[in-house]
């Protein structure tokens, strides 16, 4: 196993401990847009480790991706978008992984649940 593979195994383990229970799709990515790990909700959307998250991404094509901005400022960036015909209202985050500047966590809140319509879990 290479040093990078060992690092990504370590980061993936921590990622799964934190995000596997979240009902929203979450992915751990490398700065090259390569997906390193996904939670079960993200897997249900067809994401898999090893794919390039930017490939075919309508948000990237529309200039909505904030990964470059997050890397430039070194802190979390986010974007709120209203509901459209093809996407729900959501807030999307790009969060740098502390101590590992080549990695970030990317997810949206409101992708799977309309929190305004369902303000609490019963």
C-alpha atoms as an extended CHARMM CRD file, in Angstrom:
* protein
*
       122  EXT
         1         1  UNK       CA              0.0000000000        0.0000000000        0.0000000000  PROA      1               0.0000000000
         2         2  UNK       CA              1.3760000000        3.4100000000       -0.9400000000  PROA      2               0.0000000000
         3         3  UNK       CA              1.6540000000        6.2960000000        1.5040000000  PROA      3               0.0000000000
         4         4  UNK       CA             -1.2640000000        8.0500000000       -0.2070000000  PROA      4               0.0000000000
         5         5  UNK       CA             -3.4080000000        4.8920000000       -0.0560000000  PROA      5               0.0000000000
         6         6  UNK       CA             -2.6280000000        4.5310000000        3.6630000000  PROA      6               0.0000000000
         7         7  UNK       CA             -3.5460000000        8.1750000000        4.2670000000  PROA      7               0.0000000000
         8         8  UNK       CA             -6.7920000000        7.8360000000        2.3280000000  PROA      8               0.0000000000
         9         9  UNK       CA             -7.6920000000        4.6610000000        4.2390000000  PROA      9               0.0000000000
        10        10  UNK       CA             -7.1760000000        6.5740000000        7.4930000000  PROA      10              0.0000000000
        11        11  UNK       CA             -9.2080000000        9.5630000000        6.2810000000  PROA      11              0.0000000000
        12        12  UNK       CA            -11.9460000000        7.2630000000        4.9410000000  PROA      12              0.0000000000
        13        13  UNK       CA            -12.2510000000        5.5180000000        8.2920000000  PROA      13              0.0000000000
        14        14  UNK       CA            -12.7160000000        8.8500000000       10.0980000000  PROA      14              0.0000000000
        15        15  UNK       CA            -15.1140000000       10.0200000000        7.3700000000  PROA      15              0.0000000000
        16        16  UNK       CA            -17.3500000000        6.9630000000        7.7810000000  PROA      16              0.0000000000
        17        17  UNK       CA            -17.4180000000        7.3200000000       11.5650000000  PROA      17              0.0000000000
        18        18  UNK       CA            -18.6730000000       10.8830000000       11.1860000000  PROA      18              0.0000000000
        19        19  UNK       CA            -20.9580000000       10.8150000000        8.1450000000  PROA      19              0.0000000000
        20        20  UNK       CA            -22.4480000000        7.3470000000        7.5930000000  PROA      20              0.0000000000
        21        21  UNK       CA            -25.4630000000        8.2370000000        9.7620000000  PROA      21              0.0000000000
        22        22  UNK       CA            -26.2220000000       11.5240000000        7.9920000000  PROA      22              0.0000000000
        23        23  UNK       CA            -29.2930000000       11.2010000000        5.7230000000  PROA      23              0.0000000000
        24        24  UNK       CA            -27.7650000000       13.6180000000        3.2010000000  PROA      24              0.0000000000
        25        25  UNK       CA            -25.1920000000       12.5570000000        0.5780000000  PROA      25              0.0000000000
        26        26  UNK       CA            -21.6220000000       13.3350000000        1.7050000000  PROA      26              0.0000000000
        27        27  UNK       CA            -18.3380000000       12.6920000000       -0.0630000000  PROA      27              0.0000000000
        28        28  UNK       CA            -14.6720000000       12.9980000000        0.8380000000  PROA      28              0.0000000000
        29        29  UNK       CA            -12.7220000000       14.3330000000       -2.1310000000  PROA      29              0.0000000000
        30        30  UNK       CA             -9.1550000000       14.9850000000       -3.2100000000  PROA      30              0.0000000000
        31        31  UNK       CA             -8.2460000000       18.3630000000       -4.7010000000  PROA      31              0.0000000000
        32        32  UNK       CA             -8.2680000000       16.7080000000       -8.1500000000  PROA      32              0.0000000000
        33        33  UNK       CA            -12.0470000000       16.1690000000       -7.6670000000  PROA      33              0.0000000000
        34        34  UNK       CA            -11.4770000000       12.4180000000       -7.1890000000  PROA      34              0.0000000000
        35        35  UNK       CA            -13.9800000000       10.9580000000       -4.7420000000  PROA      35              0.0000000000
        36        36  UNK       CA            -12.1720000000        9.1300000000       -1.9310000000  PROA      36              0.0000000000
        37        37  UNK       CA            -15.1560000000        8.0070000000        0.1780000000  PROA      37              0.0000000000
        38        38  UNK       CA            -18.9390000000        8.3340000000        0.1880000000  PROA      38              0.0000000000
        39        39  UNK       CA            -21.5550000000        7.7930000000        2.8740000000  PROA      39              0.0000000000
        40        40  UNK       CA            -24.5310000000        5.4400000000        2.2520000000  PROA      40              0.0000000000
        41        41  UNK       CA            -26.8400000000        8.3260000000        1.2410000000  PROA      41              0.0000000000
        42        42  UNK       CA            -24.3150000000        9.4290000000       -1.3880000000  PROA      42              0.0000000000
        43        43  UNK       CA            -23.9530000000        5.8570000000       -2.6070000000  PROA      43              0.0000000000
        44        44  UNK       CA            -27.7170000000        5.7730000000       -3.2250000000  PROA      44              0.0000000000
        45        45  UNK       CA            -27.1920000000        8.6850000000       -5.6380000000  PROA      45              0.0000000000
        46        46  UNK       CA            -24.7240000000        6.5640000000       -7.5960000000  PROA      46              0.0000000000
        47        47  UNK       CA            -21.4860000000        8.0560000000       -6.2720000000  PROA      47              0.0000000000
        48        48  UNK       CA            -18.5840000000        5.6990000000       -5.7180000000  PROA      48              0.0000000000
        49        49  UNK       CA            -15.0100000000        6.1480000000       -4.5560000000  PROA      49              0.0000000000
        50        50  UNK       CA            -12.6380000000        6.6460000000       -7.4680000000  PROA      50              0.0000000000
        51        51  UNK       CA            -14.9800000000        8.6370000000       -9.7000000000  PROA      51              0.0000000000
        52        52  UNK       CA            -14.3140000000       12.2750000000      -10.5300000000  PROA      52              0.0000000000
        53        53  UNK       CA            -17.0390000000       14.2890000000       -8.8100000000  PROA      53              0.0000000000
        54        54  UNK       CA            -16.7440000000       17.1110000000      -11.3450000000  PROA      54              0.0000000000
        55        55  UNK       CA            -17.3780000000       14.8400000000      -14.3200000000  PROA      55              0.0000000000
        56        56  UNK       CA            -20.8340000000       15.5930000000      -15.6270000000  PROA      56              0.0000000000
        57        57  UNK       CA            -21.5540000000       17.8810000000      -12.6760000000  PROA      57              0.0000000000
        58        58  UNK       CA            -24.1520000000       20.4990000000      -13.6730000000  PROA      58              0.0000000000
        59        59  UNK       CA            -23.0540000000       22.6850000000      -10.7330000000  PROA      59              0.0000000000
        60        60  UNK       CA            -19.4790000000       22.8380000000      -12.0080000000  PROA      60              0.0000000000
        61        61  UNK       CA            -20.6310000000       23.6500000000      -15.5320000000  PROA      61              0.0000000000
        62        62  UNK       CA            -22.8690000000       26.3940000000      -14.1480000000  PROA      62              0.0000000000
        63        63  UNK       CA            -20.0110000000       27.9110000000      -12.1380000000  PROA      63              0.0000000000
        64        64  UNK       CA            -21.4780000000       26.8450000000       -8.7860000000  PROA      64              0.0000000000
        65        65  UNK       CA            -18.6190000000       24.6660000000       -7.5120000000  PROA      65              0.0000000000
        66        66  UNK       CA            -16.7490000000       26.3820000000       -4.6610000000  PROA      66              0.0000000000
        67        67  UNK       CA            -13.8570000000       23.9180000000       -4.2800000000  PROA      67              0.0000000000
        68        68  UNK       CA            -11.3260000000       26.3610000000       -5.7730000000  PROA      68              0.0000000000
        69        69  UNK       CA            -12.5960000000       29.1750000000       -3.5320000000  PROA      69              0.0000000000
        70        70  UNK       CA            -12.3780000000       26.9090000000       -0.4610000000  PROA      70              0.0000000000
        71        71  UNK       CA             -8.7790000000       26.0160000000       -1.3150000000  PROA      71              0.0000000000
        72        72  UNK       CA             -7.9060000000       29.6760000000       -1.9280000000  PROA      72              0.0000000000
        73        73  UNK       CA             -9.3310000000       30.9770000000        1.3680000000  PROA      73              0.0000000000
        74        74  UNK       CA             -8.5290000000       27.8300000000        3.3690000000  PROA      74              0.0000000000
        75        75  UNK       CA            -11.8900000000       27.7440000000        5.1390000000  PROA      75              0.0000000000
        76        76  UNK       CA            -15.3380000000       26.3060000000        4.5800000000  PROA      76              0.0000000000
        77        77  UNK       CA            -17.2940000000       27.7280000000        1.6830000000  PROA      77              0.0000000000
        78        78  UNK       CA            -20.9680000000       27.2360000000        1.0230000000  PROA      78              0.0000000000
        79        79  UNK       CA            -23.6320000000       28.0520000000       -1.5350000000  PROA      79              0.0000000000
        80        80  UNK       CA            -27.4090000000       28.3190000000       -1.1220000000  PROA      80              0.0000000000
        81        81  UNK       CA            -29.5480000000       27.5770000000       -4.1550000000  PROA      81              0.0000000000
        82        82  UNK       CA            -33.2920000000       27.8520000000       -4.5930000000  PROA      82              0.0000000000
        83        83  UNK       CA            -35.3590000000       24.9600000000       -5.9080000000  PROA      83              0.0000000000
        84        84  UNK       CA            -35.3100000000       24.4580000000       -9.6650000000  PROA      84              0.0000000000
        85        85  UNK       CA            -37.0340000000       21.9940000000      -11.9890000000  PROA      85              0.0000000000
        86        86  UNK       CA            -34.1100000000       19.5800000000      -11.6010000000  PROA      86              0.0000000000
        87        87  UNK       CA            -32.8060000000       20.2410000000       -8.0800000000  PROA      87              0.0000000000
        88        88  UNK       CA            -34.2140000000       20.8710000000       -4.6020000000  PROA      88              0.0000000000
        89        89  UNK       CA            -33.5580000000       23.9750000000       -2.5100000000  PROA      89              0.0000000000
        90        90  UNK       CA            -30.2870000000       23.2730000000       -0.6940000000  PROA      90              0.0000000000
        91        91  UNK       CA            -27.1770000000       24.6150000000        0.9430000000  PROA      91              0.0000000000
        92        92  UNK       CA            -23.9840000000       22.9840000000       -0.3080000000  PROA      92              0.0000000000
        93        93  UNK       CA            -20.7040000000       22.9420000000        1.6300000000  PROA      93              0.0000000000
        94        94  UNK       CA            -17.0280000000       22.4450000000        0.8170000000  PROA      94              0.0000000000
        95        95  UNK       CA            -15.0940000000       21.8670000000        4.0580000000  PROA      95              0.0000000000
        96        96  UNK       CA            -11.2960000000       21.4940000000        4.1220000000  PROA      96              0.0000000000
        97        97  UNK       CA             -9.9860000000       18.5620000000        6.1560000000  PROA      97              0.0000000000
        98        98  UNK       CA             -7.8440000000       20.0650000000        8.9360000000  PROA      98              0.0000000000
        99        99  UNK       CA             -4.2070000000       19.0900000000        8.5430000000  PROA      99              0.0000000000
       100       100  UNK       CA             -4.7500000000       17.5960000000        5.0760000000  PROA      100             0.0000000000
       101       101  UNK       CA             -4.9430000000       20.4990000000        2.5970000000  PROA      101             0.0000000000
       102       102  UNK       CA             -5.4080000000       18.2330000000       -0.4280000000  PROA      102             0.0000000000
       103       103  UNK       CA             -8.7180000000       16.8540000000        0.8980000000  PROA      103             0.0000000000
       104       104  UNK       CA            -12.1740000000       18.2320000000        1.5630000000  PROA      104             0.0000000000
       105       105  UNK       CA            -15.6650000000       17.0880000000        2.5430000000  PROA      105             0.0000000000
       106       106  UNK       CA            -18.4540000000       18.0500000000        0.1480000000  PROA      106             0.0000000000
       107       107  UNK       CA            -22.1840000000       17.7600000000        0.8050000000  PROA      107             0.0000000000
       108       108  UNK       CA            -25.5240000000       19.4930000000        0.5350000000  PROA      108             0.0000000000
       109       109  UNK       CA            -28.2460000000       19.9370000000        3.1350000000  PROA      109             0.0000000000
       110       110  UNK       CA            -31.7280000000       19.6810000000        1.6520000000  PROA      110             0.0000000000
       111       111  UNK       CA            -30.8320000000       17.1460000000       -1.0210000000  PROA      111             0.0000000000
       112       112  UNK       CA            -32.8510000000       14.2660000000        0.4410000000  PROA      112             0.0000000000
       113       113  UNK       CA            -35.1170000000       16.0230000000        2.9570000000  PROA      113             0.0000000000
       114       114  UNK       CA            -37.1240000000       19.2310000000        2.6450000000  PROA      114             0.0000000000
       115       115  UNK       CA            -36.3850000000       20.5240000000        6.1570000000  PROA      115             0.0000000000
       116       116  UNK       CA            -38.8480000000       23.4010000000        5.8580000000  PROA      116             0.0000000000
       117       117  UNK       CA            -41.6750000000       20.9610000000        5.1930000000  PROA      117             0.0000000000
       118       118  UNK       CA            -40.4570000000       18.5200000000        7.8510000000  PROA      118             0.0000000000
       119       119  UNK       CA            -38.7910000000       20.5910000000       10.5780000000  PROA      119             0.0000000000
       120       120  UNK       CA            -38.1620000000       17.6770000000       12.9790000000  PROA      120             0.0000000000
       121       121  UNK       CA            -37.6090000000       13.9420000000       12.9300000000  PROA      121             0.0000000000
       122       122  UNK       CA            -40.5840000000       12.0910000000       14.3830000000  PROA      122             0.0000000000
